[in-house]
Amino acid sequence: MTDSNAHQGHFSWHELFTNDLEKAKGFYGELLGWTIEPMTMGDGKEYPLIKAGDAGIGGMTPPPMEGAPAHWAGYVTVADVDATAAKMIELGAESLMDAFDVPGVGRIQGISDPQGGKFLLFAPEGDEPNTEAGVGQWHWNELWAKDADAAATFYAEALGLEKKTMEMPNGSYFILEGEGGVPRAGIMTSPDASIPPHWAFYVQVDDVDATRKKAEKLGGATQGDVMEVPGVGRFGFITDREGARLGVIAPS
């Protein structure tokens, strides 16, 4: 486990749960320039590693239950999975599974926050996976909640983060900050009450509009309109061939 709080609350890994690995590899390789390479795990099994350039930024795996819809999931770094999970449960969250160890990787536990947003706690065995800024890399993590204020309070208390408020045209937007004021994630009240609470993840691209058009040509789809926020950037959503939703952003 990591013995430092320097990365506490950082989304250090992203994983696509997919029912068709070859279809996903082709789609994301063409769309975002990612490569997917087999990585041998500590138990000898191979894991499809997503690489942006030379950096490993995530992976692909079958859903936990056969036939479950494809989706992206995020791993949040903590110093102690068991202690953090216990604190979250005390604050109203639910455990999705017992904590388990992956040899050579770390300890993991799935959690559903009090409003139903799902993620995984992660305490790496060695150094945290290296993430960089730039095209093809993960740029931002954002929770769409029923009650953003309450959700931000939960995560700040459970993860030991600072809760900051940013007033936006459509309401308050909350930023979770880690050690040294480093932004970890954003939380907003969902613009559509019918959408279940969930974490949305954004990949940096050069051109949001071109990326969305390309997603459609590759058999995916676009969701909603492209938006632009001064000082933030231009962003929108796509879905892959199986329906997994992903944000794309060209930062200001």
Backbone as JSON, one array per atom type, in Angstrom:
{
  "sequence": "MTDSNAHQGHFSWHELFTNDLEKAKGFYGELLGWTIEPMTMGDGKEYPLIKAGDAGIGGMTPPPMEGAPAHWAGYVTVADVDATAAKMIELGAESLMDAFDVPGVGRIQGISDPQGGKFLLFAPEGDEPNTEAGVGQWHWNELWAKDADAAATFYAEALGLEKKTMEMPNGSYFILEGEGGVPRAGIMTSPDASIPPHWAFYVQVDDVDATRKKAEKLGGATQGDVMEVPGVGRFGFITDREGARLGVIAPS",
  "N": [[0.84, -1.2, 0.0], [0.35, 2.3, -0.58], [2.26, 4.67, 1.27], [1.83, 7.31, 1.57], [0.03, 10.41, 1.62], [-0.01, 11.94, -0.57], [-1.2, 11.38, -3.02], [-3.79, 11.01, -2.37], [-7.2, 10.54, -3.04], [-6.96, 10.82, -5.77], [-7.96, 10.07, -9.07], [-6.6, 7.47, -10.29], [-6.65, 5.45, -12.14], [-8.42, 4.1, -14.92], [-11.0, 2.1, -16.19], [-12.38, 0.12, -18.71], [-15.29, -1.67, -18.83], [-16.15, -4.16, -20.84], [-18.02, -6.09, -23.2], [-17.05, -6.99, -25.54], [-14.01, -7.25, -26.4], [-12.3, -7.03, -28.66], [-13.78, -5.41, -30.39], [-13.9, -3.07, -28.87], [-11.16, -2.42, -28.69], [-10.57, -1.8, -31.37], [-12.28, 0.4, -31.82], [-11.52, 2.46, -29.91], [-8.83, 2.65, -30.48], [-8.81, 3.68, -33.09], [-10.27, 6.03, -32.69], [-9.07, 7.54, -30.55], [-6.39, 7.09, -30.72], [-5.25, 5.31, -29.0], [-3.36, 2.47, -27.86], [-3.72, -0.99, -27.21], [-2.32, -3.27, -25.17], [-1.29, -6.55, -24.15], [-0.78, -7.19, -20.72], [1.1, -8.93, -18.38], [-0.06, -10.1, -15.37], [0.52, -10.3, -11.76], [-0.51, -12.75, -11.03], [-0.16, -14.24, -13.23], [-2.06, -14.0, -15.22], [-3.27, -12.41, -18.22], [-3.77, -8.97, -18.87], [-5.59, -6.54, -20.6], [-3.97, -3.7, -21.38], [-4.39, -0.23, -21.58], [-2.78, 2.16, -23.52], [-1.58, 5.45, -23.86], [0.4, 6.84, -26.03], [3.46, 6.18, -24.62], [2.56, 5.77, -22.09], [0.85, 3.91, -19.63], [-2.55, 4.04, -19.1], [-4.92, 2.91, -18.32], [-7.27, 0.15, -18.41], [-8.91, -2.75, -19.87], [-11.67, -4.92, -19.39], [-13.85, -7.79, -18.93], [-17.33, -7.28, -17.98], [-18.39, -7.39, -14.48], [-20.58, -9.03, -14.2], [-21.94, -11.35, -16.44], [-23.17, -10.15, -19.49], [-23.8, -7.66, -18.52], [-24.18, -4.1, -19.0], [-21.81, -2.28, -21.03], [-19.38, -0.08, -19.65], [-17.51, 2.72, -18.29], [-15.23, 2.8, -15.55], [-13.87, 4.23, -12.53], [-10.86, 4.36, -10.59], [-9.99, 5.24, -7.36], [-7.33, 6.54, -5.63], [-6.22, 5.68, -2.41], [-4.76, 5.72, 0.9], [-5.34, 3.58, 2.58], [-7.37, 1.04, 1.92], [-9.29, -0.53, 3.35], [-9.8, 0.93, 5.73], [-10.74, 3.34, 4.64], [-12.99, 2.47, 3.22], [-14.57, 1.56, 5.35], [-15.06, 3.97, 6.67], [-16.5, 5.31, 4.69], [-18.79, 3.72, 4.49], [-19.83, 4.11, 7.01], [-20.63, 6.71, 6.64], [-22.78, 6.43, 5.0], [-22.45, 5.12, 2.55], [-22.29, 2.17, 0.4], [-20.86, -1.09, 0.29], [-19.72, -2.68, -2.62], [-18.46, -5.0, -3.02], [-16.28, -7.36, -1.37], [-13.11, -6.25, -0.15], [-10.16, -6.89, -2.08], [-7.0, -8.33, -3.03], [-4.74, -7.74, -5.68], [-2.11, -9.4, -6.95], [1.01, -7.78, -7.19], [-0.17, -5.43, -7.96], [-2.17, -4.1, -6.22], [-4.54, -3.26, -3.59], [-8.08, -3.46, -3.72], [-11.42, -2.2, -3.71], [-14.86, -2.11, -4.44], [-17.22, 0.55, -4.32], [-20.37, 2.1, -3.59], [-21.57, 5.29, -3.53], [-23.5, 7.37, -1.17], [-25.58, 8.3, -2.82], [-25.58, 6.63, -4.94], [-23.54, 6.7, -6.84], [-20.93, 4.98, -8.39], [-17.66, 3.57, -7.82], [-14.17, 2.62, -7.52], [-12.09, 1.91, -4.79], [-8.58, 2.2, -4.35], [-5.47, 1.03, -3.4], [-2.32, 1.22, -4.25], [0.33, -1.22, -4.64], [2.98, -0.51, -5.14], [4.51, 2.3, -6.57], [2.2, 4.85, -7.53], [0.27, 4.58, -10.57], [1.68, 6.25, -13.39], [0.53, 9.31, -14.58], [-0.08, 11.65, -17.15], [-0.43, 14.99, -18.48], [-2.17, 15.9, -21.45], [-3.0, 15.29, -24.95], [-5.08, 12.51, -25.5], [-4.82, 11.62, -22.94], [-6.28, 11.18, -19.64], [-8.32, 13.79, -18.52], [-10.24, 14.95, -16.77], [-12.46, 14.22, -14.02], [-15.76, 13.63, -13.12], [-18.57, 13.82, -11.09], [-21.95, 13.17, -11.56], [-24.58, 13.99, -9.74], [-27.48, 13.48, -7.6], [-27.81, 15.33, -5.6], [-25.59, 17.66, -5.49], [-24.19, 19.18, -3.57], [-24.45, 17.71, -1.17], [-23.2, 15.36, -1.99], [-20.59, 16.25, -2.5], [-19.81, 16.97, 0.06], [-19.79, 14.47, 1.29], [-17.69, 13.07, -0.11], [-15.52, 14.75, 0.41], [-15.27, 14.55, 3.2], [-14.95, 11.78, 3.53], [-12.64, 11.19, 2.08], [-10.79, 12.98, 2.93], [-10.47, 15.43, 1.64], [-10.5, 18.81, 0.29], [-13.36, 20.82, -0.02], [-14.5, 22.86, -2.49], [-16.38, 25.62, -3.82], [-17.78, 26.56, -6.91], [-19.45, 28.96, -8.62], [-21.72, 28.53, -11.22], [-23.48, 29.21, -14.36], [-25.7, 27.47, -14.36], [-25.97, 26.72, -11.74], [-24.41, 25.66, -8.6], [-21.12, 24.4, -8.72], [-19.0, 21.91, -7.59], [-15.69, 21.48, -6.44], [-13.29, 19.09, -5.65], [-10.41, 19.15, -3.78], [-7.06, 18.07, -3.4], [-4.04, 17.41, -1.51], [-2.03, 20.28, -1.28], [-3.75, 21.81, -2.77], [-4.39, 20.63, -5.18], [-6.56, 19.93, -7.83], [-8.92, 17.32, -7.74], [-11.4, 16.23, -8.57], [-14.67, 16.98, -9.96], [-18.0, 17.91, -8.99], [-21.36, 17.87, -9.8], [-24.87, 18.75, -9.86], [-27.0, 16.58, -11.49], [-28.12, 17.4, -14.77], [-30.37, 16.18, -15.67], [-32.86, 14.65, -14.08], [-33.63, 12.05, -14.42], [-31.44, 10.57, -15.01], [-29.32, 8.23, -13.58], [-27.18, 8.72, -10.7], [-23.72, 9.04, -11.41], [-20.23, 8.56, -12.21], [-18.5, 10.52, -14.53], [-16.07, 10.55, -17.1], [-13.4, 12.31, -18.64], [-11.55, 12.58, -21.61], [-8.69, 14.13, -23.01], [-8.68, 15.83, -26.1], [-7.77, 17.03, -29.42], [-9.7, 18.24, -31.02], [-12.94, 18.59, -30.35], [-15.39, 18.48, -31.79], [-14.66, 17.19, -34.19], [-13.8, 14.76, -33.16], [-16.18, 13.71, -32.11], [-17.69, 13.41, -34.45], [-16.14, 11.49, -35.72], [-16.44, 9.37, -33.96], [-19.08, 8.64, -34.47], [-18.83, 7.75, -37.14], [-17.34, 5.5, -36.7], [-19.11, 3.76, -35.64], [-20.06, 4.37, -33.16], [-21.77, 6.77, -31.07], [-23.08, 10.1, -30.51], [-23.78, 12.12, -27.63], [-26.02, 14.51, -26.45], [-25.35, 18.09, -26.69], [-22.41, 19.86, -27.84], [-20.53, 21.69, -25.5], [-19.25, 24.81, -24.23], [-17.14, 26.3, -21.93], [-15.89, 29.22, -20.65], [-12.48, 29.48, -19.82], [-12.39, 26.85, -19.11], [-12.94, 24.98, -21.28], [-13.85, 23.29, -24.36], [-16.29, 20.82, -24.69], [-17.83, 17.53, -24.82], [-19.94, 14.57, -25.18], [-19.47, 11.13, -26.06], [-20.56, 7.86, -27.13], [-19.41, 4.5, -27.15], [-19.27, 1.61, -29.36], [-20.66, -0.24, -27.91], [-22.13, 1.24, -26.2], [-20.93, 2.43, -23.99], [-20.27, 5.35, -22.17], [-18.4, 8.33, -22.68], [-16.56, 11.25, -21.94], [-15.21, 13.92, -23.92], [-12.74, 16.4, -24.24], [-11.46, 19.59, -25.15], [-9.24, 21.45, -23.7], [-9.21, 24.89, -22.51]],
  "CA": [[0.0, 0.0, 0.0], [1.07, 3.56, -0.55], [2.38, 5.2, 2.63], [1.78, 8.77, 1.48], [-1.27, 10.98, 1.28], [0.2, 12.88, -1.67], [-2.11, 11.06, -4.12], [-5.11, 10.71, -1.81], [-8.35, 11.05, -3.78], [-6.66, 10.95, -7.19], [-8.43, 9.01, -9.97], [-5.33, 7.02, -10.84], [-6.83, 4.39, -13.13], [-9.74, 4.05, -15.54], [-11.17, 0.77, -16.74], [-13.57, -0.11, -19.52], [-15.92, -2.98, -18.75], [-16.65, -4.38, -22.19], [-18.4, -7.46, -23.56], [-16.39, -7.33, -26.8], [-12.7, -6.63, -26.3], [-11.77, -6.69, -29.98], [-14.55, -4.27, -30.89], [-13.47, -1.9, -28.1], [-9.8, -2.09, -29.09], [-10.63, -1.15, -32.67], [-12.96, 1.68, -31.72], [-10.73, 3.46, -29.2], [-7.57, 2.84, -31.2], [-9.07, 4.59, -34.21], [-10.82, 7.31, -32.23], [-8.21, 8.31, -29.65], [-4.98, 6.76, -30.92], [-4.76, 4.42, -27.95], [-3.0, 1.09, -28.17], [-4.06, -1.92, -26.14], [-1.31, -4.31, -25.13], [-1.46, -7.49, -23.02], [0.16, -7.05, -19.61], [1.04, -10.1, -17.51], [-0.27, -9.73, -13.98], [1.25, -11.09, -10.78], [-1.04, -14.12, -10.96], [0.09, -14.89, -14.5], [-3.11, -13.71, -16.19], [-3.03, -11.25, -19.06], [-4.72, -7.86, -18.71], [-5.45, -5.6, -21.7], [-3.52, -2.4, -20.89], [-4.59, 0.9, -22.49], [-1.63, 3.06, -23.51], [-1.59, 6.69, -24.64], [1.83, 6.94, -26.23], [4.16, 5.15, -23.83], [2.02, 5.73, -20.74], [-0.31, 3.08, -19.33], [-3.54, 4.92, -18.47], [-6.13, 2.2, -17.95], [-7.37, -1.22, -18.9], [-10.2, -3.26, -20.33], [-11.98, -6.18, -18.75], [-15.27, -8.12, -19.03], [-18.13, -6.81, -16.85], [-18.41, -8.32, -13.36], [-21.63, -10.01, -14.45], [-22.09, -11.58, -17.87], [-24.29, -9.45, -20.11], [-23.98, -6.32, -17.96], [-23.84, -3.09, -20.0], [-20.45, -1.74, -21.05], [-19.27, 1.22, -18.99], [-16.22, 3.1, -17.75], [-15.16, 2.89, -14.09], [-12.69, 4.93, -12.05], [-10.2, 3.91, -9.37], [-9.56, 6.36, -6.53], [-6.21, 6.17, -4.76], [-6.28, 5.97, -0.97], [-3.66, 5.1, 1.63], [-5.81, 2.35, 3.22], [-8.68, 0.7, 1.35], [-10.23, -1.03, 4.35], [-10.19, 2.02, 6.63], [-11.54, 4.29, 3.88], [-14.29, 1.85, 2.95], [-15.33, 1.55, 6.6], [-15.51, 5.33, 6.92], [-17.55, 5.64, 3.72], [-20.0, 2.99, 4.87], [-20.35, 4.83, 8.18], [-21.23, 7.95, 6.14], [-23.96, 6.12, 4.2], [-22.14, 4.4, 1.31], [-22.44, 0.72, 0.44], [-19.79, -1.86, -0.33], [-20.18, -3.48, -3.76], [-17.73, -6.27, -2.96], [-15.24, -7.37, -0.35], [-11.79, -5.82, -0.63], [-9.33, -8.0, -2.54], [-5.66, -7.97, -3.46], [-4.25, -8.19, -6.98], [-0.66, -9.48, -6.79], [1.8, -6.87, -7.99], [-0.94, -4.23, -8.32], [-2.64, -3.42, -5.02], [-5.79, -3.67, -2.95], [-9.2, -2.81, -4.42], [-12.78, -2.45, -3.23], [-15.9, -1.34, -5.1], [-18.08, 1.3, -3.41], [-21.46, 2.92, -4.11], [-21.73, 6.39, -2.58], [-24.87, 7.43, -0.63], [-26.57, 8.58, -3.86], [-25.53, 5.58, -5.95], [-22.39, 6.8, -7.73], [-20.05, 3.83, -8.15], [-16.24, 3.74, -8.1], [-13.35, 1.63, -6.82], [-10.97, 2.37, -3.98], [-7.37, 1.54, -4.82], [-4.22, 1.3, -2.7], [-1.31, 0.52, -5.05], [1.42, -1.87, -3.91], [4.19, 0.29, -5.3], [4.22, 3.66, -6.96], [0.94, 5.05, -8.23], [0.47, 4.67, -12.01], [2.07, 7.58, -13.85], [-0.41, 9.94, -15.5], [0.45, 12.89, -17.7], [-1.39, 15.84, -19.16], [-1.97, 15.94, -22.89], [-3.97, 14.64, -25.82], [-5.17, 11.07, -25.27], [-4.76, 11.34, -21.5], [-7.45, 11.56, -18.85], [-8.22, 15.21, -18.18], [-11.09, 15.35, -15.65], [-13.41, 13.24, -13.49], [-16.91, 14.46, -12.69], [-19.74, 13.1, -10.59], [-23.3, 13.69, -11.78], [-25.27, 13.54, -8.54], [-28.82, 14.01, -7.35], [-27.59, 16.5, -4.74], [-24.15, 17.85, -5.6], [-23.65, 19.7, -2.31], [-24.35, 16.59, -0.22], [-22.2, 14.42, -2.5], [-19.26, 16.84, -2.3], [-19.54, 16.88, 1.49], [-19.47, 13.07, 1.56], [-16.36, 12.72, -0.62], [-14.51, 15.55, 1.12], [-15.07, 13.98, 4.54], [-14.49, 10.39, 3.45], [-11.31, 11.1, 1.48], [-9.9, 13.99, 3.49], [-10.23, 16.44, 0.61], [-11.09, 20.13, 0.5], [-14.53, 21.08, -0.87], [-14.57, 24.25, -2.96], [-17.59, 25.9, -4.6], [-17.66, 27.45, -8.06], [-20.79, 29.28, -9.12], [-21.87, 28.43, -12.67], [-24.8, 29.71, -14.8], [-26.79, 26.54, -14.04], [-25.94, 26.3, -10.34], [-23.11, 25.48, -7.96], [-20.26, 23.29, -9.13], [-18.09, 21.68, -6.48], [-14.38, 20.92, -6.78], [-12.59, 18.43, -4.56], [-8.98, 19.42, -3.9], [-6.19, 17.27, -2.56], [-2.9, 18.07, -0.87], [-1.45, 21.35, -2.08], [-4.76, 22.45, -3.59], [-4.48, 19.98, -6.49], [-7.93, 19.49, -8.12], [-9.07, 15.87, -7.9], [-12.63, 15.89, -9.28], [-15.76, 17.92, -9.86], [-19.31, 17.33, -8.68], [-22.47, 18.73, -10.22], [-26.2, 18.14, -9.84], [-27.3, 16.12, -12.84], [-29.09, 18.24, -15.47], [-31.53, 15.37, -15.97], [-33.15, 13.87, -12.87], [-33.87, 10.64, -14.76], [-30.14, 9.92, -15.17], [-28.81, 7.8, -12.27], [-25.88, 9.28, -10.33], [-22.6, 8.28, -11.96], [-19.0, 9.28, -12.51], [-18.2, 10.72, -15.94], [-14.63, 10.73, -17.28], [-13.1, 13.09, -19.84], [-10.24, 12.42, -22.26], [-8.3, 15.32, -23.77], [-8.55, 15.68, -27.56], [-7.45, 18.29, -30.1], [-10.9, 18.82, -31.62], [-14.1, 17.87, -29.82], [-16.38, 18.25, -32.84], [-14.13, 16.18, -35.1], [-13.78, 13.48, -32.44], [-17.55, 13.22, -32.04], [-18.07, 12.95, -35.8], [-15.41, 10.26, -35.98], [-17.08, 8.32, -33.15], [-20.27, 8.18, -35.22], [-18.37, 7.0, -38.31], [-16.8, 4.23, -36.23], [-20.19, 2.93, -35.1], [-20.51, 4.86, -31.86], [-22.8, 7.8, -31.16], [-22.85, 11.29, -29.69], [-24.84, 12.41, -26.67], [-26.17, 15.92, -26.11], [-24.67, 19.09, -27.5], [-21.09, 20.29, -27.4], [-20.61, 22.87, -24.64], [-18.0, 25.53, -24.06], [-17.11, 27.1, -20.71], [-14.67, 30.04, -20.62], [-11.5, 29.09, -18.81], [-12.42, 25.39, -18.94], [-12.71, 24.39, -22.58], [-14.97, 22.81, -25.17], [-16.42, 19.41, -24.33], [-19.07, 16.83, -25.16], [-19.92, 13.15, -24.86], [-19.69, 10.11, -27.09], [-20.7, 6.48, -26.63], [-18.74, 3.57, -28.05], [-20.15, 0.69, -30.09], [-21.47, -0.98, -26.94], [-22.91, 2.17, -25.4], [-20.19, 3.03, -22.87], [-20.25, 6.8, -22.33], [-17.11, 8.94, -22.4], [-16.45, 12.67, -22.25], [-14.02, 14.37, -24.62], [-12.58, 17.82, -23.95], [-10.32, 20.37, -25.62], [-9.12, 22.48, -22.65], [-8.9, 26.27, -22.92]],
  "C": [[0.87, 1.25, 0.0], [1.11, 4.11, 0.88], [2.34, 6.72, 2.64], [0.38, 9.22, 1.13], [-1.18, 11.91, 0.07], [-0.78, 12.64, -2.82], [-3.52, 10.75, -3.64], [-6.23, 11.36, -2.64], [-8.12, 11.23, -5.27], [-7.26, 9.77, -7.98], [-7.22, 8.53, -10.77], [-5.46, 5.96, -11.92], [-8.26, 4.43, -13.65], [-9.85, 2.73, -16.3], [-12.48, 0.67, -17.51], [-14.06, -1.53, -19.3], [-16.63, -3.21, -20.08], [-16.97, -5.85, -22.45], [-17.71, -7.91, -24.84], [-15.06, -6.6, -26.86], [-12.18, -6.19, -27.67], [-12.48, -5.49, -30.58], [-14.1, -2.98, -30.18], [-12.07, -1.46, -28.49], [-9.79, -1.33, -30.41], [-11.21, 0.25, -32.59], [-12.06, 2.74, -31.08], [-9.36, 3.69, -29.84], [-7.72, 3.82, -32.33], [-9.47, 5.98, -33.72], [-9.8, 8.16, -31.48], [-6.72, 8.01, -29.81], [-4.39, 5.88, -29.83], [-4.29, 3.1, -28.54], [-3.36, 0.24, -26.96], [-3.11, -3.09, -26.22], [-1.56, -5.26, -23.96], [-0.37, -7.28, -21.98], [0.01, -8.26, -18.7], [0.97, -9.65, -16.06], [0.52, -10.64, -13.06], [0.77, -12.52, -10.67], [-0.87, -14.86, -12.28], [-0.94, -14.62, -15.58], [-2.75, -12.46, -17.0], [-4.15, -10.23, -18.92], [-4.52, -6.89, -19.87], [-5.18, -4.19, -21.18], [-3.73, -1.33, -21.96], [-3.39, 1.82, -22.37], [-1.9, 4.28, -24.39], [-0.13, 7.05, -24.84], [2.51, 5.82, -25.48], [3.56, 4.96, -22.45], [0.82, 4.8, -20.62], [-1.33, 3.9, -18.56], [-4.8, 4.2, -18.04], [-6.13, 0.79, -18.51], [-8.76, -1.55, -19.36], [-10.42, -4.63, -19.7], [-13.45, -6.51, -18.97], [-16.03, -7.56, -17.83], [-18.15, -7.83, -15.72], [-19.5, -9.37, -13.47], [-21.83, -10.13, -15.95], [-23.34, -10.87, -18.41], [-24.55, -8.07, -19.55], [-23.56, -5.28, -19.0], [-22.39, -2.61, -19.9], [-20.44, -0.38, -20.38], [-17.83, 1.46, -18.55], [-16.3, 3.21, -16.22], [-13.85, 3.56, -13.69], [-12.18, 4.37, -10.74], [-9.64, 5.11, -8.62], [-8.48, 5.9, -5.56], [-6.45, 6.6, -3.32], [-5.11, 5.26, -0.29], [-4.06, 3.74, 2.2], [-7.23, 2.06, 2.73], [-9.68, 0.33, 2.43], [-10.72, 0.08, 5.27], [-11.07, 3.03, 5.9], [-12.92, 3.74, 3.59], [-15.16, 1.87, 4.2], [-15.88, 2.94, 6.9], [-16.63, 5.71, 5.96], [-18.86, 4.96, 4.05], [-20.66, 3.65, 6.08], [-21.08, 6.1, 7.75], [-22.39, 7.7, 5.18], [-23.71, 5.43, 2.88], [-22.4, 2.91, 1.5], [-21.25, 0.07, -0.23], [-20.38, -2.69, -1.47], [-19.53, -4.86, -3.78], [-16.76, -6.2, -1.81], [-13.94, -6.88, -0.96], [-10.98, -7.05, -1.04], [-7.99, -7.46, -3.02], [-5.37, -8.54, -4.84], [-2.73, -8.21, -6.88], [0.08, -8.54, -7.74], [1.11, -5.57, -8.35], [-1.37, -3.46, -7.07], [-3.95, -3.97, -4.51], [-6.93, -2.81, -3.48], [-10.51, -3.15, -3.71], [-13.76, -1.53, -3.94], [-16.85, -0.72, -4.09], [-19.18, 2.01, -4.2], [-21.69, 4.03, -3.09], [-23.19, 6.5, -2.13], [-25.95, 7.72, -1.66], [-26.53, 7.58, -5.01], [-24.41, 5.69, -6.96], [-21.36, 5.74, -7.39], [-18.62, 4.11, -8.59], [-15.49, 2.66, -7.34], [-12.27, 2.33, -6.02], [-9.74, 1.56, -4.35], [-6.16, 1.99, -4.0], [-3.13, 0.53, -3.44], [-0.21, -0.09, -4.19], [2.69, -1.04, -3.97], [3.83, 1.72, -5.6], [2.89, 3.73, -7.69], [1.2, 5.11, -9.73], [0.73, 6.1, -12.46], [1.03, 8.12, -14.83], [0.15, 11.29, -15.91], [-0.68, 13.7, -18.3], [-1.11, 15.78, -20.65], [-3.05, 15.19, -23.64], [-3.91, 13.13, -25.62], [-5.13, 10.67, -23.82], [-6.08, 11.72, -20.83], [-7.28, 12.99, -18.36], [-9.04, 15.57, -16.93], [-12.05, 14.22, -15.3], [-14.54, 14.0, -12.82], [-18.08, 13.58, -12.27], [-21.02, 13.85, -10.93], [-24.16, 13.13, -10.67], [-26.7, 14.06, -8.48], [-28.72, 15.31, -6.55], [-26.08, 16.72, -4.67], [-23.52, 18.31, -4.29], [-23.44, 18.56, -1.32], [-23.28, 15.6, -0.68], [-20.79, 14.95, -2.26], [-18.85, 16.76, -0.83], [-19.12, 15.45, 1.85], [-18.03, 12.75, 1.13], [-15.26, 13.49, 0.1], [-14.22, 14.94, 2.49], [-14.46, 12.59, 4.46], [-13.05, 10.27, 2.95], [-10.32, 12.12, 2.04], [-9.52, 15.06, 2.49], [-10.9, 17.76, 0.98], [-12.23, 20.33, -0.49], [-14.59, 22.56, -1.21], [-15.8, 24.43, -3.84], [-17.29, 26.88, -5.72], [-19.06, 27.71, -8.58], [-20.81, 29.31, -10.64], [-23.26, 28.93, -13.06], [-25.96, 28.81, -14.41], [-26.73, 26.02, -12.61], [-24.52, 26.13, -9.82], [-22.41, 24.24, -8.48], [-19.2, 23.14, -8.05], [-16.8, 21.01, -6.96], [-13.78, 20.32, -5.53], [-11.09, 18.63, -4.78], [-8.2, 18.57, -2.91], [-5.07, 18.1, -1.96], [-2.3, 19.11, -1.8], [-2.44, 22.04, -2.99], [-4.89, 21.85, -4.98], [-5.91, 19.5, -6.74], [-7.97, 17.99, -8.37], [-10.29, 15.51, -8.75], [-13.63, 17.02, -9.12], [-17.07, 17.2, -9.59], [-20.39, 18.33, -9.05], [-23.78, 17.99, -10.03], [-26.57, 17.8, -11.27], [-28.34, 17.02, -13.51], [-30.38, 17.5, -15.81], [-31.78, 14.43, -14.8], [-33.36, 12.38, -13.16], [-32.56, 9.86, -14.94], [-29.61, 9.51, -13.8], [-27.46, 8.46, -11.97], [-24.75, 8.4, -10.86], [-21.39, 9.19, -12.14], [-18.8, 9.33, -14.02], [-16.71, 11.07, -16.06], [-14.34, 11.37, -18.63], [-11.67, 12.84, -20.32], [-9.93, 13.67, -23.07], [-8.12, 14.98, -25.25], [-8.2, 17.04, -28.15], [-8.71, 19.01, -30.55], [-12.11, 18.01, -31.21], [-15.1, 17.52, -30.93], [-15.93, 17.15, -33.8], [-14.12, 14.8, -34.45], [-15.18, 12.88, -32.35], [-18.03, 12.7, -33.4], [-17.39, 11.61, -36.12], [-16.01, 9.1, -35.19], [-18.31, 7.76, -33.86], [-19.87, 7.35, -36.43], [-17.86, 5.62, -37.93], [-17.86, 3.32, -35.62], [-20.64, 3.3, -33.72], [-21.6, 5.9, -32.05], [-22.36, 9.01, -30.34], [-24.03, 11.49, -28.76], [-24.85, 13.9, -26.37], [-25.43, 16.83, -27.07], [-23.26, 19.32, -26.98], [-21.26, 21.58, -26.6], [-19.24, 23.53, -24.54], [-18.12, 26.43, -22.83], [-15.81, 27.89, -20.7], [-13.74, 29.62, -19.49], [-11.44, 27.6, -18.55], [-12.12, 24.7, -20.27], [-14.0, 24.0, -23.28], [-15.08, 21.3, -24.97], [-17.78, 18.85, -24.74], [-18.91, 15.35, -24.87], [-20.11, 12.29, -26.1], [-20.02, 8.79, -26.39], [-20.01, 5.58, -27.63], [-19.75, 2.6, -28.67], [-21.05, -0.13, -29.18], [-22.3, -0.07, -26.04], [-22.23, 2.77, -24.21], [-19.97, 4.51, -23.15], [-18.91, 7.39, -21.89], [-17.13, 10.41, -22.79], [-15.15, 12.95, -23.01], [-13.95, 15.89, -24.46], [-11.32, 18.38, -24.6], [-10.18, 21.52, -24.64], [-8.8, 23.85, -23.23], [-7.4, 26.51, -22.83]]
}
